[in-house]
Amino acid sequence: VGTARGTVELISTEDNELLGTWNPYSGSTHVRSVAIVPTSSSKTGYCLVCGGGDGTMHILRNLAVDDVTGLATGLQGSDGDSSTPFSWSEEITPRHKNMVVSLTACGENLKGLFVSGAHDGTLRLWNCDGDEDVVSDKVEKEEDENDPSLLSPSPPQLLYQLVGYKVWLGNVQVDSEGIRLLSDGSDNSVVVHDFSLPTNSIDEDDP
């Protein structure tokens, strides 16, 4: 849950227990959007991404998610200790030029990919899988093995963006197949971007 204090609260839906508090903004702006993104990395597992009122986004890696319920339960390897992992933040660049109002993962078929939507009129597709070789290099060169940044692969990469979009964007979603991008806004319209392949294939014998 994102808050006006600039924090992200991880809360158990079973007993309403607070599992941890992530404070990437230190109170400088509101958290406007939050998403949990599955990755293809066995080390990272899931990522927690949040967008702020100032156009910045932050990512927290190594989120533990229950295989049965699909709900976040804490951090991998934290053993209930939230003192170090939840106090560390990695900013995603380049930043949006206005508040990030919507974040959505592209699903299990497109692990590591997520979409951000902001009031700067852009939708952006990101890849947060990263390069695990970067992690190995960091561990070999760094003396402090408890530094959470050592577990971070290369930063999320911006793959492409849709520009000139509606400014007052409301929400963004990706369908279960990961081929359609849906969005709405204050203009009372829903826009669907379909990235599926054409169904009418061209015959090789055609001129």
C-alpha positions as CSV (number, residue, x, y, z in Angstrom):
1,V,0.0,0.0,0.0
2,G,1.4,3.4,-1.0
3,T,0.9,6.3,1.5
4,A,0.9,10.1,1.4
5,R,3.9,10.0,3.8
6,G,6.0,8.6,0.9
7,T,6.1,5.1,2.3
8,V,5.0,1.7,1.0
9,E,3.5,-0.6,3.7
10,L,3.6,-4.4,3.2
11,I,0.5,-5.6,5.1
12,S,-0.7,-9.2,5.6
13,T,-4.2,-9.7,4.2
14,E,-4.8,-12.6,6.6
15,D,-4.3,-10.8,10.0
16,N,-3.7,-7.2,8.9
17,E,-0.2,-7.4,10.4
18,L,2.3,-4.9,9.2
19,L,5.2,-7.0,7.7
20,G,7.5,-4.1,6.8
21,T,7.7,-0.4,5.8
22,W,9.7,0.8,2.8
23,N,10.6,4.5,2.8
24,P,12.1,5.3,-0.6
25,Y,11.1,9.0,-0.5
26,S,11.8,10.0,3.1
27,G,8.6,12.0,3.1
28,S,9.6,14.2,0.1
29,T,6.5,13.2,-1.9
30,H,3.4,11.0,-2.0
31,V,3.5,7.4,-3.3
32,R,1.0,7.4,-6.2
33,S,1.3,3.8,-7.5
34,V,2.7,0.4,-6.5
35,A,3.2,-2.9,-8.4
36,I,4.7,-6.3,-7.7
37,V,6.6,-7.6,-10.7
38,P,7.7,-11.2,-11.2
39,T,11.1,-11.7,-12.7
40,S,12.8,-14.6,-14.5
41,S,15.7,-14.5,-12.0
42,S,16.0,-17.2,-9.4
43,K,17.9,-14.7,-7.2
44,T,15.6,-11.8,-7.4
45,G,12.3,-13.5,-7.6
46,Y,9.9,-10.6,-7.4
47,C,10.4,-6.8,-7.4
48,L,8.4,-4.2,-5.7
49,V,8.1,-0.9,-7.7
50,C,6.6,2.4,-6.7
51,G,5.9,5.7,-8.4
52,G,5.9,9.1,-6.8
53,G,4.2,12.4,-7.1
54,D,7.5,13.9,-8.3
55,G,7.8,11.6,-11.3
56,T,10.4,9.3,-9.8
57,M,10.2,5.5,-9.5
58,H,12.0,3.2,-7.0
59,I,12.5,-0.5,-7.0
60,L,13.0,-3.0,-4.1
61,R,14.2,-6.4,-5.2
62,N,14.1,-9.9,-3.5
63,L,10.4,-9.7,-2.5
64,A,9.1,-13.0,-1.2
65,V,5.7,-14.1,-2.6
66,D,3.7,-17.2,-1.5
67,D,3.5,-19.7,-4.4
68,V,-0.1,-20.7,-3.4
69,T,-1.8,-17.4,-2.6
70,G,0.4,-15.1,-4.8
71,L,0.6,-12.7,-1.9
72,A,3.8,-10.9,-0.7
73,T,5.1,-12.2,2.6
74,G,8.3,-10.3,3.2
75,L,11.8,-10.3,1.8
76,Q,13.8,-13.4,0.6
77,G,16.3,-14.3,3.3
78,S,15.2,-11.6,5.7
79,D,13.9,-14.0,8.3
80,G,11.6,-11.3,9.6
81,D,14.4,-8.8,9.9
82,S,13.3,-5.7,7.9
83,S,16.0,-3.3,9.2
84,T,18.4,-3.4,6.3
85,P,16.5,-4.4,3.1
86,F,13.5,-2.1,3.6
87,S,15.8,0.9,4.3
88,W,17.5,0.7,0.9
89,S,16.2,2.2,-2.3
90,E,17.2,2.1,-5.9
91,E,15.9,4.8,-8.2
92,I,14.7,4.0,-11.7
93,T,15.9,6.3,-14.5
94,P,15.1,8.2,-16.6
95,R,12.3,9.7,-14.4
96,H,8.9,10.8,-15.6
97,K,8.3,14.6,-15.8
98,N,5.1,14.4,-13.8
99,M,3.4,12.1,-11.2
100,V,3.5,8.4,-11.9
101,V,-0.2,7.4,-11.4
102,S,-0.2,3.8,-12.6
103,L,2.2,0.8,-12.6
104,T,1.3,-2.7,-13.8
105,A,3.3,-5.9,-14.4
106,C,3.1,-7.6,-17.8
107,G,2.3,-11.0,-16.1
108,E,3.9,-14.4,-15.9
109,N,4.3,-14.7,-19.7
110,L,6.5,-11.6,-19.8
111,K,8.4,-11.8,-16.5
112,G,10.5,-8.8,-15.7
113,L,8.5,-6.4,-17.8
114,F,6.2,-3.7,-16.4
115,V,4.5,-0.5,-17.6
116,S,4.4,2.9,-16.0
117,G,1.9,5.6,-16.8
118,A,2.3,9.3,-15.8
119,H,0.7,12.7,-16.1
120,D,3.5,13.7,-18.5
121,G,1.5,12.0,-21.3
122,T,3.7,8.9,-21.6
123,L,3.4,5.2,-21.1
124,R,6.7,3.4,-20.7
125,L,7.7,-0.3,-20.9
126,W,10.5,-1.3,-18.6
127,N,12.6,-4.5,-18.0
128,C,13.7,-5.1,-14.4
129,D,15.3,-8.5,-14.9
130,G,18.7,-7.0,-15.1
131,D,22.1,-8.8,-15.6
132,E,23.0,-11.3,-12.8
133,D,26.6,-11.1,-13.8
134,V,26.6,-7.6,-12.4
135,V,25.7,-9.1,-9.0
136,S,28.7,-11.5,-9.1
137,D,31.1,-8.6,-9.9
138,K,29.7,-6.5,-7.0
139,V,30.1,-9.3,-4.5
140,E,33.7,-10.0,-5.6
141,K,34.7,-6.3,-5.3
142,E,32.8,-5.3,-2.2
143,E,34.0,-6.0,1.3
144,D,30.7,-5.5,3.1
145,E,28.6,-8.5,2.2
146,N,25.6,-7.2,4.1
147,D,25.2,-4.2,1.7
148,P,21.8,-4.8,0.0
149,S,23.0,-3.1,-3.1
150,L,25.2,-6.2,-3.8
151,L,22.0,-8.2,-4.5
152,S,20.9,-5.8,-7.2
153,P,21.5,-6.6,-10.8
154,S,21.9,-3.9,-13.4
155,P,19.2,-1.1,-13.2
156,P,15.9,-1.5,-14.9
157,Q,16.0,-0.6,-18.6
158,L,13.6,1.6,-20.5
159,L,12.6,-0.4,-23.6
160,Y,10.3,2.0,-25.3
161,Q,7.6,4.6,-24.6
162,L,4.3,5.9,-26.1
163,V,4.4,9.7,-26.2
164,G,1.9,12.4,-26.8
165,Y,-0.6,10.4,-24.8
166,K,-3.5,11.7,-22.7
167,V,-2.3,13.9,-19.9
168,W,-4.8,13.0,-17.3
169,L,-4.2,9.3,-17.4
170,G,-6.1,7.2,-14.9
171,N,-5.0,3.6,-14.9
172,V,-3.0,1.1,-17.0
173,Q,-3.4,-2.6,-17.3
174,V,-1.9,-5.4,-19.4
175,D,-4.0,-8.5,-20.3
176,S,-3.2,-12.0,-19.2
177,E,-1.5,-12.8,-22.5
178,G,0.7,-9.8,-22.3
179,I,-0.2,-8.5,-25.8
180,R,-2.8,-5.8,-25.1
181,L,-2.2,-2.6,-23.2
182,L,-5.3,-0.9,-21.8
183,S,-5.6,2.6,-20.3
184,D,-8.2,5.1,-19.2
185,G,-8.4,8.7,-18.1
186,S,-10.5,11.7,-17.2
187,D,-11.7,12.1,-20.8
188,N,-14.0,9.1,-20.2
189,S,-12.3,6.9,-22.9
190,V,-10.5,3.6,-22.8
191,V,-7.7,3.0,-25.2
192,V,-6.4,-0.4,-26.2
193,H,-3.0,-1.0,-27.8
194,D,-2.9,-4.4,-29.5
195,F,0.6,-5.8,-30.1
196,S,-0.6,-9.3,-31.3
197,L,0.7,-10.6,-34.6
198,P,-1.7,-10.4,-37.6
199,T,-3.9,-13.4,-38.0
200,N,-4.0,-13.3,-41.8
201,S,-0.6,-14.7,-42.8
202,I,0.8,-14.0,-46.3
203,D,1.1,-17.0,-48.6
204,E,4.6,-17.6,-49.8
205,D,3.3,-18.2,-53.4
206,D,1.6,-14.8,-53.5
207,P,3.4,-12.3,-55.6
